[in-house]
């Protein structure tokens, strides 16, 4: 995955990722969507060791590398379940006053959409970025592929 052609293909998949996500989260401003994706990825990275994260990021599209960017400023929690991730996101959103999320249910829907899109992208390029427990929960998540009317 280190050749320029494969990196270009991965980056093209990244652009497609954001287009699809933008369509599914219609009504959400692009900057807010990027902030949400970054926040979700930052919280899931604590589930990997430093070496696992580096190995994954070396193969990932540039946008994932940029969004996740390993930063050891704060102690990261190991997230094993979607409900833990949602709870952490809601608490941080409230603490920082960023207002990325409006309710727990909306947060769960957004997280599922983002993680499913990331999972699809990563499968295409042969990279595993989500913990197994979250992957299993995503498989069981009953969420339609239709857009959600989120008001922002």
Buried (B, 14 or more C-beta within 10 A) or exposed (E): EEEEEEBEBBBEBBEBBBEBBBEBBEEBEEEBBBBBBBBBBBBBBBBBEEEBBEBBBEBBBEBBBBBBEEEEEEEBEEBBEBEBBBBBBBEBBEEEEEEBBBEEEBBBBBBBBBBBBBBEBBEEBEBBBBBEBBEEBBEEBEEEEEEBEBEE
